[in-house]
Amino acid sequence: MNATLEKHFTEEDPCQSQLLLINDNNKTDNKNYTILCNQIDTQGFSHITHIFLKSMSLQGMLPPEFANFTFLQTIDLTRNYLYGTLPTEWTSLQHLNTISLTANRLTGKIPREWGNFANLTYLSLEANQLSGTIPEELGNLTNLTELVLSSNQFVGSLPAALAKLKVLKRFRVSDNSFNDTVPEFIGEWTDLGRLEMYSSGLKGPIPAAVFNLGNLKDLCVEISDLFAYWRISDMPGPDFKFPNLSNINNMDNLVLRNLNMSGSILTGIWKTGNTIDLSFNKLGGEINGNIPAPSADFTFLSGNKLTGNIPYSFLKTKNSIDFSYNRFAPLSSTCPDDSKLNTYRSFSSENITNGCLIRPSCRNPYRSLHINCGGEDVIINNTWYEGDKFPDTEKGAILNYNNGTKWGFISTGDFMDDDNKYDENNKYILSTDSTSSMRFPKLYSTARATPLFLTYYAYCMEKGNYTVNLHFAEILFRDDEVPFHKVGRRIFDIYIQETLAKKDFNIKEAANGTGKEIIISFNATVTDNNNLEIRLYWAGKGTTVVPERGYYGPLISAISVCHGFTTNCDGEKQPCYSEPAKTNSLTIVIGVVTSVLFLILCVLGFFCWKRNSGHKNTRERDNLPSADWYWSDLKGLDLQTGTFTYRQLKAATTNFGYANKIGEGGFGSVYKAFDLQQKENLLELVDPKLEHEFNKEEAERMIKVALLCSNASPELRPTMSEVVSMLEAQTIVQEVISDPSIYGDDLRLKSLKGHFQQMMQEQNSSGAQSSNCFSDKIGLGSSTTTAHDLYSVNSESIRNLTSEHDLYPANSEATCLNFSKSSSV
């Protein structure tokens, strides 16, 4: 519904005009769309008493004409798209007791006149754009039991006049810009049952009197009043000791997060009913090992300095507990097999990042990483993004995932106030179908969210500098779908390698709208520990009520990490690295590929020489220098130069029979490669001497890369950077797609094969080695390859490619070739 509000209330009483949905009795099953006319005056006319128009995306200004509804008691316009200022005319409504303008786009200051509501008990201005200071006149609302000012732009201090609100039961001022200390008078609100100050701007320390507000047994107005709610987080100020909370009973939620709180945790808090959050403080010491496990469903102890043994009862509980980022003693027994316990970086002497999770030895470190957050595996422009969506990683206050090779993630936090204790509705993974306008729709159709913090870690990265690209798109607050979603604000902090890299990041502002992708780049350095860590943290800012209560916190679509400082890392060709990854398999592949390329160069060079020299060369063999007789003996073979079809190759070698082999190397007969690829049996090329001492998947990948490098069409051959990417399994190896129809009509290979065999036998028997090899006689300058395939190769670089660990060292006859800078593949 996208209606305009004021036109319905500026003409006549809706109780008589029936312009809106009217309910003439007390049955208010759907209070979102209800107007009640319950007041009958002395003349028999009914009058409006309650207006409930919630989540309707109503637009326009707040109607001052509401002041004409003399008997009005409730105005609830939550989650609309209303603008303007707070009308002073409403203060004449003497029966008005409830005002809720939550989640609109109201601006300006709170009028001083709003302190004149004689019977107001509930006031919520949450999630608007109100600014200025809080007027002292609000202290005159002595009947007020709930005051909600969160998610605005209020500044200054909380006026001392608010101390007069003696019956106040709920006070929420999160996500503002106050710049004073927490006032002492809050400790005088003896009826206070809920105190919420997430990132309010107020500074600590928190007065001791505040922590003495614990006698809640007489609060029985409604069920929720039986419990106390303490939510204070992200408050700057000096260190203060963990408070004595022994006087507080029936505590339901205790959130004291990121407050510079030190000391030991007192045992009385473990009886809290729903949530205990003491994360990111300076709490130290040991936890009493003789106490039972916390009764809370969720306990978050992350980011402290806790030591000693983790109590046995804590390890055996079925509730969710986060121990991460602490200094506990290593476990004497095996790690608990429970996904609800997070032990990431929780031990003092661990030499690994992931606590109880098993980490490989990192013999072959990686140089890149691509993750599709909240989604499944997806290929973007030949780049493989690994998905992190699995049945056990879709929802939950504690999520652990480790892919077993190089990376993983942890997610911590419960979306509070959503009346969804067991996460029936998944808020940890968001999805949308409205991504067609984005460059890579598959990458942004899903995203992973968290209510507290989300850490992605890589533990086998090669030492060096990296570019970290974080992909974001606001796919929840869609401006083009529901107007009131526009008032939603998602704000969080980004940490790279445990350093705050970006504070108060807002996806919508960065991308200039919702449903638009944005990539934020950071530089990072991986040291000797081979670890890279990315953490997104909710510091209490942004709205928590759009599209409904309980939606907030960090959101991320994808992650790309590339070696070096580069911007060419996402969905494009991988950057051309200055040196190859130092892995045994890559060294082997480069040696094999180089050997194949050299063989091709020899053949091409011979044909070029034959074409240029032909029958014009009248030199006699006896007059030739040593080693030149190799080439003079080929003069009478009448070989065709050029290229040949697969059919011709197959016919000329009698279906690649044994008698027609060109030669053999570590990967088998040279001519067999294309035939075996068609039969999907490439592994026959592997030297049988290896038996099973090799990785079949890597071997097949190497062979396919070699085939690509020998493609007949230079345009279809990969660049060196693409070769490296394919060998690292970061890019899918494409199949060879050469068109057989472009080749010639004849092949006389058998004679050539026999001739070369004879020459090699004679050479081997004499033990002679030619210092000049073939380079003096092969004309390499006539290559038809394109400029982007030009890679200079010299004998020194070839020697560096092989080592004593190489399974297939480059052949000495091949490695002695010297190519100039103009040589090409």
N, C-alpha and C positions, 0 to 999 in steps of 0.2 A: 504494500500500500504506500503510495507516494503522494499523499494528500497534503493540502495546506491547512494548518490548524486554525488560524484566526478567523477564516470566513464562516466557520460553523458556530462561532460564539459572538458574533458582532451584530446579529440581526434580532433573534428572539430566543426565548428559553427553549433549549432542546427537549425539555420535559413535555412541552406542548407541541413543538414542531416535528418531533420524531426525526430530526435530521441525522442523528447518530443512533447507534445501538443503545437502547434504553432498557434497563432492568428495573422494574417497578417493585421488586421485593428484595429480600436479603439474600437470595441465592446468587452468589458471586463465584460460580464455578470457574469462569474464565475472566479473571480480573484484568487480563491484558487488554480487553476490548469492552470495557463496561463503564457505563455511567449510571449511577444510582440516584433515584429520585425518591428519597425516603422521608422527607420533611413535608408535612401538611400544615399549612398556616390556618389561621382562624376563618378564612374565607373558603377553605376547602381546596386550595391550589397546592399542588406538589412542587417541590423545589429540589434542585440538584444538591446532593450531599457529598458524592464521591465521583471523581473523574479518574478512571484507569485507562490510559491510552499508551500502552507500552509496546516497544519493539515494532513500531508501525512506520518508521522512517518519515514521520510527519515533518514538514518543512514550514518555514516562516518564523515569525517572531512570537515570543511569549505574549499572549493577549492580556493587556492590562484589564480588559473587560471581565476577566474572572472575578474582579472585585464586585461585580453586580450580583454574583451568586451569594447572597447574604448568608445562607446556611451551609456553605461549602465547608467540608471537613478535611477532605483528602484531595491533593493534586499529585498524581503520579504520571509523569511523562518520561519515564526511563527509556533510554535507547531510541531516541528519535534524531532528527537533524535540525533542531531548532537553534536559532541564533538570536543575537541581541543581548540586552542587559537584563538584570533582575528587576522587575517592575516594582516600584515603591507602592503602587496602588493596592497591592495585595495585602499590605499590612493592616488594612481596615477590616479584614475578615476575622472577626472575633472568635468564630468557631473552628477555624482552621488549625488542625493539630499535626498534619503530615504533609511535607513537601519533599518530593523526590524528583530531581531534575538530572539524575545520573546519565552520563554518556550522551551529551549533546554538544553543541559548539558555542556555548554562551561565553561572553567576554565581559571585560570591565571588572569593577570592584564590587564587593558585597556592600550594599547601601547601609548606612548607619541606621536607617529607618527599619531595617529588618530585625532590629532588637526590640521592636514593639509588638511582636506577635505574643498575645497574652497567653495562649494555650498551646503553643507549638511544642510538641514532644519529639518529633523526628524531623531532621533536616539533612538531606544528602545532596551535595553539589559535586559529587565525584565525577572525574573524567570530563572536565570541561576545559576552558581556556581562561578561567578567572585569574585575576592577578591582584597586585597590591597587598596591603597588610590586612590582617584580621581586625575588624573594628571592635573596640571595647564594648560597644553596645550589645554584642552577642552575649555578654555576661548577664544581660537582663532576662535571657530566656531560661528562667529558673526551673521551668517544668521540663526542660530538654533532657531526654534519656539517651538519645543517640545523635552524634554529630559526626558527619562524614565529609571531610574536605580533601580527600586524596586526589592525586593526579590532576593538579592544577599548577599555577605558577605563583603561588603565594610566597611572599618574602617577609623579612623582619622577624619578629618574635611572636610568641603566643601571649596575648595581653593578660596581665595579671587579673583582670576582671573575670576571666573564665573560671577563676577559683570559686565563684559563686554558684557554679553548676553542680550543686551538691548531690543531685540525684542521677548524674550522668553515669550510664552503664556501658556505653560503647563510644570509643573515641578513636577516629582513624584520620591520620594526616600524612600518609605515605606519599612519596613522589611529589615533593614540592621543593621550594628553594628558600626555606627559612634559614636564617643565618645567626641564630642565637643558641644558647644552651637549653637543655631540657629543663623546664621550670619545676621548681620544688612543689608548686601547688597541685601537681598531678597526684602527689602522695596524699592529698586531702580528699580525693574523690573516693570515699570509702565504699561506695556502691559499684565502683568500676569493675566490670567483668571482662571487657575486651579493650586492649590497648594495642594499636597498630601504628607503627612508625617505621616503615620501610623507607630508607633513603629519603628522609624528610628534609634533610638539610640541617636539622638540629644537631648540635654537638654534645658529646658526652663530657664527663661521665654521667651516668644515670644516677640521680639522687637515691640514696639508700631507702628513703621513705616510699619510693615507688615500688620497691620489692617487698614491702610489708603489707601491700594490699592483698590480703589472702583470705579474709573471712567472707566467703561467698555463700554460706549455707542458707541465708535468708533470702537469696535472690531466686524467687520462684514465680516470677511473672510469666515466663514461658520456659520450655524445656531447656533451651540453650543457655538460659541464665544460671543453670546449675553448674556451669563450667567456666573456668577462667581462660582467657585467650591472651597470651603475651606474644606479641610479634614486633620485635625491634631489631633492625638490621642496618648494616652499612652506614654507621654513624662515626664520623671522625671524632678524635678527642684523645686525651691521655689514657694510659693503661689504668684498669681498675680490676680488683679482685673479683673472682666468681662470687656472686651474692649468696647470702643465706636465704634459701627459699623454703625453709622448714615450716613457715606459717601458712604456706599456700597449699590448700587441699583441693581435690577434684580438678586438678589442672588437666586441660584437654590438649592444648597446643602451647608449646614453649619454644619460641624462636628467638634466640639471642645470637645473631650471626654477624660476624665481621665488625666487632665492637672494640677491638683491642683489649679483650677480656683475658686475664691471666689467672694463675693459680690452679688449684685442683678442682675437679668436678665433685660436688657434694652428692652423697648417695641418695638424698631425698628426691631428686628429680626423676629417678628411674620409674616412678609410679605414674608418670604422666600418661594420659590415656591414648592419644592419637599420634602426635608428632613431637619429637625432640630434635631441634636443630641448633647445634652449637658450633657449626662449621666456621672455618677461617677466622679463628681467634688465636690466642697465644696460650691456650690451656696446656698444662704440663702435668707431670707426675703420673702415677699409676691409678688404674681403676681397681677398686676393691674386688679381689677375685672370689670373695665368698658371697657376693650378692646374687640374687636371681637376675635373669635377663630382663631388659627393659620391657615393660608392659605395652609401651607405645608400638603402634603398627610400623612407624617409620622413625629411625634414629640416625641422624646425620652428624658425624664427628669429624668430618673432613677438614684438612688444613690446620691441624694443631700440632702440638709437640708432645703428645701422649706417649708414655714409655711403659716399660714393664710388659707383662704377659697380658694378652687378650683373655679376659675371663672365659672359662670353659662354657659357662652358661650362655654367654653371648654367641659363641660359635655354634651352639646347638639349637638356638632359637629358630622358630619358623617365621619370625618377623624380619623386616628389612633393616639392615644396619650397614652403614658406610663407614669404614675405618681408614679410607684412603688419605694419603699425604700426612702420615704420622711417623712415629719412631718406635713402634712396638718391637718387642723382642721377637726374633724369628720363632715360628711355631716348632715345638718339639715333636709334634705328630704331623701327619699328612694334612694338607689343606682341606678345609671343609668343602664338600661337594654340594654347594647350595648357591644358586644364582642370586639369591637375595642378600648375599654378603659380598661386599666389595672390599678387597684387600689391595687394590692397586697402590703401589708405592707406600705401603703402610708399615714396612719394617725398617729397622735402623741399619742392619748390616747387609741388606740385599744389594747385589751388584746388577740387578735387573730392574726394569721399570714397572713390571706388571705383577709384583707381589707373588701370589700363589700360582699365577698362570705360568705355564711352561713356555720358555723362550728358546728358540733355536740358537745355535752357536754363532750365527752370522758369519760363516766362512765366506759367503758370497754376498757382500753388502749391495743394497739397491741404490739407484740414483734417481728414481722417480716414483711417484705414487699418485694414483687416481682413484677416488672413491665417489660413488653415487650415494649420497646420504639419504637414508630412508627409502631407498629403492632397490631394485635388482640390478644385475649386471647389464651394462648397456655399452654399445660401441658408438663413439662419436668421432667421425672423421678418422677411422682406423685406430683410435685410441680406446683402449679397454678401461672402462670405469667399473671397478668392483663394487657390487652392491653390499649393503649391510642389513638388509631386511630379511629376517628369518623368523620362524614362529616364536622363538624365545627372545627376540630382540624388538618386538613390536610395541610392547607396553610394559610398564612397571616402574616403581619408584627406584629400583636398582637394576640397571641393565649392564651386563658384561658381554663383550664379544671380542674374540681373538681369532683371527683367521689362520693362525698356526704357522705362518711363514714370515710376515713382516709388519703387520699392523693390527690394531684393534681399537675399541672405544669403550668408554664407560659413560653412563648417564645416571645422574642422581637427582632426586627431588620428586615431590608429590604435588600435583596441581591442587592447591588448597581451595576450599570454599565451593567446590563444584558438585558437592553431594554425590560424589562418584568414588567412594572409598576404594573399590576394587577395580577401578579403571575399565569398567564395561565399555565406555566410549573411549576409543583410542585417541589421545591427544599427543602422543609421542611421535607419531608419524602422520603427517598431513599430506593430502594429495588433492589434485585438481585436474580437470580436463581442459581448462582455459589457458593453454600455453602455446597455441598455434602461432601467435605473433612473436614468440621468442625465437632466438637464433637456433637453439638446441632444445626443442620442447621436451624430449625424453629426459633431459638432465634436470629440468625444473618442474616436472609434473609431480614430484614427491619431495619431501623435506623432512628432516628429523628435528624435533623440538624437545626442549627440556625445561622444567620449571626451576631448576637451580643451576647446575652446571653440566656441561658436556665436554668430554675430553677425547680427542682422537690422538693416538700415539703410533709412531713408527719406531721400531727398535732395531732395525738392521740397515740403517742408512749409511752410505759411505761418508766419511769425513769430508767436510767442505762447505761451501756456500750454496744456498738454495733459494729459489723463489717459491713462495707459498701463495697460491691463488685460492681464495675462498669465494665460492659461488653462492649468491643469495637471490631470492625473489620472494616478495611478500605475497603468498598465495592464500592467506586466510582473510585478511582485511581487504576484500575486493571492492574498490570504489565503484566499479561498473555493475555490480550486482545488487548490493543493498546499501542505500545511502548512509545509514547510520554506522556502517562499518568504517566509513571515512574517519571517524573520530578515534578509532583504535590506534594506539601507538605501541610499537615493540622496540624496546631499548635494552641493549646489553653491552657487555665489555668483551674484548677479544684479547687473549693472551697468547703469545708465541714464545715458546721456550721459557715459560714461567715469567715473562716480562709483559706488562701491560702495553699492548701495541695500539689499541684503539679503544677509547672510552666513550660511553654513551652512543654506541653505533645504532642508527635508525635505518632499517632497510628501506622503508618508504621514502625517506628524505634523500638517501644516497642514490636511489634509482629514479627519483623524481616521479614517484607514483607506485601504485600496487600492480601486481601482475607483470612487472618488468624485471628483467635480470640485471644484476650488477656483480662485477667481479672486483674484489678488493685484493691487492697484491701486497705482500710483505716479504722482507728479506730475513733469512734465518741462517744460522751457522750450526752445523752438526759437528760436535767434537769427538774425542776418542771413544765416548760411550755409545756412539752410533744412534743416539736417541733424538727424535723430533716429536715435540708435543704441541698440540693446538687445543686451547681451552676456551670455551664460550661460557660466560658467567652472567647470571642475572643478578644485578645489584639493586633490585627493588624498584626500578624505574619503569615507566610505561603503564598503560592501562591494564586492568585485570578483569574487566567486565564486558569486553567486546570480543566476539559476538554474544557471549554470555559469560557469567562469572566463572573464573577458573582458567581463562586463556591468557597466557603471558609467557615470557621467557625467550631464550635464544632459539633461533631457527636457522638451519643451513641446508643448502641443496646439494652441494658437491665440493670436493677438495681436489686440487691439483698441486703436486709438488714436483719441481724440476730442478736438476742440478744447475748451478750457476745463477747469475742474476739476469733473468730474461723474462720477457713478456710473452714469448711465443711458446705457450705451454698448454693451451686448452683447446682441444678439439681440432688442432691444426697439426701440420708436420712437426715432429719433435725437434727441439733445438739441436744444432750441430755442436756437439761437445768437443772440447779441445783435446780430450784424450779418452780412450775407451775405458769402460768399466773394468776393474781389475778382478776378473773372474776367470777361472780356468776354462769354463765352457766357451766363453767369448774368445779367448785366445786361440782355442782349438778351431773355432769357426773361422776366424780371420785367416788362420793359416790355410785351412781347407779352401775357403773362397779364393784366397790369393793364388793358390796353386791352380785352381780351375781357370781363373782369369788369365794366368800366364800361359796355360796350354792353348787357350783360345787365341791369345796374342801371337803365339808361335805359328799357329795355323794361318791366321790372317796375314801375318808378316810374310810367310812363305808365298801365299797367293799373290800378295802385292809385289814381291820380288819377281815372281814368275811372270806377272803381267808386264812389269817394267823391263825386265831383262829379256825373257823369251828366247827366241832364236837369234837375237842380235848378239848374244854373248858367244863369241867365237874362240874364247880362250881355251887352250888345251889343258887337260887335267895335269899333265906332267909339269906344266909351267906355273901351276897355281901354288900359292903358299899353303903351308900345312893347315889342315882342317877345312880348307875351301873345297876339297874334293867331295865333301858331303853334298854340296849343292850342285856341282857339275854333274853328278850321277843322276840327278832328277830331271835332267833336260829332256830325256827321251820318253818320259812317262806320258806325255800328251794329256796332262791333267786339266780338267775344266776348272776355271776359277769362278768365284761368286758364291751363291748360297744354294741350299738344296732342301727339298721337301722331306717331311718325315717318311712318306711312302718310299721315296728314293733311298733314304738312309736304310730303311728296313729291308728293302729289296737288295741293296748293294751288300749288306752284311748277312744275307740269308737269314732273315728274321733274327738278326743279332746273334748269330751262332758263335760258338766258341772259336772257330777258325778265323773269324773276322774281327776279333777284338783289336782295338787300337792299342790298348795297353791297360795296365792295372795300377791302382794306387790304394790308399787306405780306405777309400770309399768304393772300391770295386772297379769294374770296367767302365771306361769313360763313356761309351755310347749308350749304356743301359739306362741312364737317368730318366729320360722322358717316357720311355716305354713302361718302366716300373711305376712312374707316377700315375699313368693312366690306370694301371692295375691296382693302385693304392697299396703298393708293396715296396715303398722306398727303402725300408730297412734292410733289404737284401744287399744294399750298397755298403753296409757297414762291414768292416773287416771281421771275419769270423773268429780271428784270434782273440778278439775282445770278449767273446762269449757273452755273458750277461753283465759285464762290468761297465755299463754305460746307461745313461738315462735315455730311454727310447723316445720320449717326447721331445727332448732337446735335440737328439740326433736328427729326427725327422724335420724339425724346424731348421736346423743347419742346412740340410740338403735342399729344402725348399728355397731358402735364401740364396744358396749357391745357384740354383736354377734361375731365379729371378735376375741375378747378376750376369748370367750368360744369355739373357734374352736377346733375340736377333734384332729387335728394335731398340735403339738407344733411348728413345723416349720412354720406354717401358721399364728400363733398368732403374732400380732404386738408387737414391743418393746415399753417401756414406752415413749420414745422420739417420736416414731411414733404416739402413742395415743394422746399425747399433740398436735402434729402437725395437726392431723386430727380434733381434737376438736376445734382448733383455725381456722379451715376452710382453712388452708394453704396447706393441702394435701387432695387429693380426697380419700374418704372412699371406699375401695374396697368391692365388694360383697363376701359373704361367699361361698367358693368353695370346701367345704368338700365333699369327695367322699362317697356316701352312701354305696357303696359295701364293705367298710372295716369293717362294724359293724357285730355284732353277729346275732343269729337267734331267740332269744326269749326274752321276757320281761314280767315280772310279777310285774307290777308297782302298780296295783290297791290295792293289799294287803298292800304293803309298804305305800301307801298313807293313807289308813285307819288307819294303825298302828300309823303313825306319828300324824295324827289328834287327835287320842285318847290320845296320850301322851301329846300333847300341851294343850288339854282341861283340862286334869288332873292337869297339871302344873299351868295353868292360874287360875284354881279354888282354888288351894292351896296357890297361890302367892309366891311359892317357887322359888328361883333363885339359880342355881348351880354355885358356884364360879369357878369350874373347867371346866364348859361347856362340850364340847366334846373333848377337846384337849388331855385329859389323855388317851382316848381310841382309838383315830384315829392314825394309823401309817402313818405319812406324809413323812417319809423318802424314800418311794418306788416310788416316782413320776418318770415318764418317760420323763419329759420335758428336753429340752436342756439347755446348760449353758447360752445362751444369753437371756433367759427368766427368769432368777433368779432375783427376786426382793424381798428383805426381807420386811416383813410387821409386825408391832407390834401394840399392842393396843393403844399406845400413838399416833402413826401416824394416826390411824383410827379415834381417837377422834378429832384430829386436822382437819380432812377433813370435818367435819360437823360443822355447825354453826346455829344460830337462823334464818338465812335467807335461809337455805337449804330447798328446796321443798321436798326432799326425804332423811331424815337423815338415816344413817346406822342402821339396826335393832340391838337391844341390844344383841340378841342371837348370832348375827354374830360378832359384834365388840368385844365380850369378848374372841374371839379366840386368842391365843398367838402362833405365829409361830417363829421357830428358823431361823437363817440366812441361813440354808440349805433348808428351805421350798421353794417351787416353785409353780407357777401356772400351 
